[in-house]
Amino acid sequence: MRKETFINAAKILKNDGPIKFCKHTIYHIDYMHKKRKNLLKYGLKDVLFINGCPIDYCERYRVLHKMEELTAYGLTSDETVPELLTESMIKCYRAFVIYRTPWSEHVDKFVQLAKENNKVVFYDIDDLVFDLKYTKDIKGLKTLTKEQREEYDDGVRRYGKLLDCCDYSITTTKVIANEMKKHVKDVCIDKNIASLKMQKYSELAIENVKKDSNKIIIGYASGSLTHNSDFEIITNAIQKILDKYENVYLKLIGVISIPDEFKKYGDRIITSPFVDYKKLPEVIRSLDINLAPLENTFFNTAKSSIKWMEAGLVKVPTVASNVGDFHDCITDGVDGFLCKDNQWFNKLEKLVTDSELRNNMGEEAYNTVYKKFTANRSGKTIADFIKSKLNKNVMFVIPAANVAGGIIVATKHAAILKKHGYDVTMINMDLETQTVDKLYDKDTYINVVANNNLHMDISVDIMIATMWFTTMFAKAYHKCDKIKYLVQGKEDGFYEPDKVDILLANASYNLNNVDYLTISKWCKEWLKKEYDKDAKYAPNGIDLKLFREKKRNFSGKIKILIEGDSSSKYKNVDESFEIVNRLDPNKYEITYLSYNGKPKEWYRVDKFYNKVHHNDVVKIYQDADILLKSSYLESFSYPPLEMMATGGVSVVVPNNGNLEFLRDGENCLLYKKGNIEEAVSKIELIVKDKNLRDRLIKNGLETSRLYDWEIVEKDILDLYK
């Protein structure tokens, strides 16, 4: 449980006593239980609403109804509460809408981490309660004790503090929007609308509620005692109507207290308790005229026109104050009446005496609400706003979450994109590494989500396949604008001749509506020659801040490094050990580095490193004098380049993946695959010939500088445009 929860609990116990404390605790436990159950449904979606206000109608109007609007316009969403926020949620959504939530350390940390991951954070609030200058003169607050007022003011301050942490805002009215623009970059006005359920219950009310034609019922619905001052505006006008027309009744709904001057009207004053929203349409439908007075203060000009909208749903005309959102939503005399203080009696009387006007105005209000204030009509505003603010998102589909060469390249590309503002995630297809939730490129981490039972319903700008079988996932996903395939090798060559994977890998180079990318010139060539695919190319790179030069003296035992998977045929590791087995063990020390395969019994190994993190691999390279690399199939062979960057020397079998940067006798020595004697002699030549060695080291360092990631970064960004 969060520290803030304990503090709030203590305040409730102190201010309200043990009975209210127990009721509040029971409600809170039930509410949190429902939200935790919803967490089970979480997968990858577009928007997460964070609801800081558990009051039913607030949650409905500003969270649940907004979710309906987004659904109507193609964005998926979930809801949670601040107490249940976890870091893992950040990877699951493109944007977060925080509704009426006060600042806390926990929420602030979540917001900052979301922004670090290039997610977009919106703040939604539907009252001017984010600065004390707006709330200082609210009449209803004057009844609070000093301690209660300080608690209220603290909440206002913390609303404002969290607002300032967010990127953008969403609100209900022009007045609030204008004030919020002083805090954030942009604001969306998304008015309160009627949900599908409200429409359903309203239609039932229209059908089921029967009115007494001998009575005209004027009604006022109040949510709290603070609305008493609003009702006072129309007290005289209502009294005049009641005095003049004996068939007029007044219905007071909610917690408003009956003014003393109305008690003389006896049973013509009807009271109705506060009801659940499902029953509210029936109560409003029982009215002939709906009242919506609002005291003309700056705070009240920010209020929304919910009372007019709810009445319009059941075809009841509204007479409202000509203030704020009422003024913006109602066309006076058409779908409602707008009143200044001295107009209430005259406009009420028109409706009281003219049943046709009442019916027509109710119908017009009904039509206006359905045209403008339902999810399928109004949702475009908030959906377009959110879409316009989202950072471009890319998802790399990776075969496994490990430090294999191809994964390292994909992770580096992802890190570069993240650095430049992209929202980046990796989808891990490998069951054995499902628990990995991040991959690191130096100080930058990339979020990883497991494909195991993953529910994805998120819009994706670019999905990037990184191995042949990952293209199947990318092609099957239904909400992706572009698919790109990062080809790092001819993968049909990885398998034995009798494997069906050869055919499937080959098929991955024949896909339609896929952009092919590569980091190797030879891959670009065969993709064009064999499959007629014009692949975009960007050179691979190396982190020279990580792979730093270390001087070697080639005295004492010479340290030879062999790198590769012993279980992979094309890595040809056996040949490397056949070579070093010919060398004098008193003069040469052998280090073996592998991610997957382990040493075979006949290998002569002095040091063995397995599954070493990429950031730690550099120490192993720096400790070696010579790299012996015998693989004959590579997309872009990193080990020789990494050895060059650290100031070592490489003896290598040439292949398409290393000839892009290797030059025999200039920055390395090449030997023909299978020629063991040639490889042995070239290793011994390096040890004997200092001039040759110095030339190879000098040119190797210069070659590695050409592949610095900082130099090739722009080319990589161009791949994903």
C-alpha positions, 0 to 999 in steps of 0.5 A, a space after each residue: 500500500 502506498 504512503 499516500 493511502 495511509 495518510 488519507 486513511 488517517 485523515 478520514 479517521 480523524 475528520 469523519 470518525 470511525 463509522 464513516 472511516 469503516 464505510 469508506 474503507 469497505 467502498 475503497 476495498 471493493 473499488 480496488 478489487 474491481 480495478 485489480 480484476 480489470 488488470 487481468 485483461 491488460 495487454 497492449 492497447 493505445 491508451 490507459 486512463 488513470 482515474 483519481 476520482 472514484 465518485 461514480 458520475 465523475 468516473 463515468 463521464 470522464 473515463 468510461 464515456 471517453 473510452 467509448 469515444 475512443 473505441 468509436 474512432 479506433 483507439 483501444 483503452 483500459 482503466 486503472 487507478 493511481 494506487 495500482 500503477 506499475 512500471 510494467 504498464 508503461 510498455 503496454 500503452 502509447 498514451 496515458 490520460 490522468 483524470 483528476 489525480 493529485 500529485 504524489 511521489 508514486 504517480 510523479 515517478 510513473 509520469 516521468 518514466 512514461 515520458 522517458 519512454 516517449 509515451 504521451 501523458 494527458 491530464 484531464 480535469 473538469 473543474 477549475 480546481 487546479 489553482 487556489 485562485 479559482 477556488 478561494 471564493 467558492 461559497 460552499 467551501 466556507 462551511 468547512 472547518 479550518 482543517 478540512 479547508 486546508 485538506 481541500 486546498 492541498 488537493 487543489 495544489 497537488 492537482 495543479 502540480 501534476 497538471 504541470 508534469 503532463 504534456 497536454 490536457 483534456 477538459 470539458 469547457 472553453 473556460 477551463 481550456 483557456 486556463 489550462 493552456 497556461 500550464 501545458 502545450 495544448 488542450 482538447 475540449 471534449 465535452 461530457 457526452 451520453 454513454 450507450 447505457 445512458 441512451 438505453 435507459 433514456 429510451 426506456 424512460 421515454 417509453 415507460 414513464 407516463 405523465 399526468 396531463 393535468 400537472 406540469 412538473 418543473 424540476 431541479 436536480 442537485 448533486 450537493 448542498 453547494 447547489 443551494 446558492 444556484 437555486 436561490 437565483 430562481 426562487 422568486 421566479 418559481 414562486 411567481 409561477 407556482 402562485 399564478 398556475 395552480 397546476 404547476 408542481 416543483 420537484 426537487 431531486 437530490 440533496 437540496 434542502 427545501 427553502 422555507 418559503 416553499 413549504 406553503 405549497 404543501 404537496 405541490 413540492 415533491 422531493 426525490 432522493 438522489 438516484 443511481 444513473 440508471 434510474 435518473 432518466 425516469 426521474 427526469 422524464 417525469 418532469 415537464 420542464 428541467 431547471 438549470 440555474 447557475 450563479 454567474 461566477 468565474 468558477 461556474 462559467 467552467 461548469 459543463 452542461 450535463 443537466 441540459 444534456 441529460 434532460 435532452 436525452 428524455 425529450 424534456 426542455 431545459 431552462 438554463 442560466 446564460 452562463 458558460 457551457 450552457 451558452 455554448 451548447 444551447 440554441 436559445 428558443 430552439 433546444 432550450 431556453 437561456 436566461 439572464 437573472 430577470 428572464 426566468 419568469 417570462 421564459 418559464 411561463 412560455 413553457 408552462 402555458 404552451 405544451 406544443 413549445 414544450 414538446 418541440 423544444 424537448 424534441 430539438 434537445 433530443 436531436 441535438 444531443 444525439 447529433 453532437 453528444 454521443 460517442 459515435 458523434 463526438 469521439 472524433 475530437 478526442 481521438 484525433 487530438 490524442 492521435 495527433 500527439 502520439 509519438 511514432 511507435 515502432 515494434 521490433 519482433 525479435 526471435 529471442 531476448 538475448 545478446 546474440 549478434 542480430 539481437 544486438 543490432 536490433 537493440 541498437 537500432 531501437 535505442 537510436 529510435 528511442 533517442 530520437 523520440 520514437 516509442 519503441 517496444 520489442 516483442 519477444 517470440 522465444 519461450 525460454 527468455 519470456 521473463 526478460 523485460 528489458 534489453 540494454 544498449 549501454 545506458 539505454 533500455 528497450 522495453 520487451 514484452 513476451 509473446 506468450 499469451 500476449 493480447 495485442 490491440 494496439 495501433 502500430 506505426 511500424 512493425 519490424 521483423 528481425 528473422 524469417 519466422 518473425 515475419 509471420 507475426 508481423 504479417 498476421 497483426 491487423 493494426 499495423 500501418 507499415 511492416 519492415 523486415 530487417 534482413 541481417 543474413 541469408 537465413 535459409 543457409 542456417 539449416 540442414 538440407 532436409 529442414 522445411 525451415 529452408 523453404 519458410 526462410 526463403 518465403 520471407 524474402 518474397 513478401 508483398 507490402 513489406 519494406 526490406 532493410 539491411 545492414 549489409 551490402 551483400 544482403 542488399 545485392 542478393 535481395 535484389 538479384 534473387 528476389 527483386 527486392 530493393 532493400 534500403 541499406 544503412 551500415 552497421 556500427 560499433 560503440 567506440 565508447 564501449 570498445 576502447 583501445 587497449 595497447 598490447 605488447 605481445 610478450 609472454 603467452 599470446 592470448 587467442 580468442 575464439 568466438 562462436 556457437 560450437 553447435 552451429 555448423 556455419 560458425 565453424 568453431 571446430 575448425 578454429 580449435 583444430 587450428 589452435 590445437 596445432 599451436 604450442 600450449 606453452 606459448 598460446 593461451 586459448 579463450 573461448 567465448 560463446 552465447 549458446 554452444 559449449 566446449 567439446 571434449 577435444 577443445 583445448 580451452 584455458 578460459 571459457 565465457 558463456 552468455 556474457 552481457 554485451 557490455 562486458 564482452 569488451 573486457 574479453 576482447 581487450 584481454 586477447 591479442 588475436 581473434 581467430 574467427 572461422 565462420 563462413 556465413 555471416 550477415 555482418 561479422 562483428 567480432 573482427 570489427 570489435 577486435 580492431 576497435 580494441 587494438 587487437 589483430 584478427 585471423 579470419 575466414 573471408 565471407 560475405 558478412 566481413 569482406 565489407 570491411 576486412 582487407 587482407 594484409 591491411 587490417 587483418 589476415 585472411 585464410 582459406 576455409 579448411 586450410 589449417 596450415 595457412 591459419 597456423 602460419 598466419 598466427 605465428 607470422 603476426 607474433 613474429 613480425 612487429 611491423 606487420 602487426 603494427 600496420 594491422 593494428 593501426 589500419 584496424 583502428 582506422 577502419 573501426 572509426 568509420 563504423 562508429 554508431 554516431 557516424 552511421 546514426 542518420 543512415 539508420 534513422 532514414 531506414 525507418 522513415 
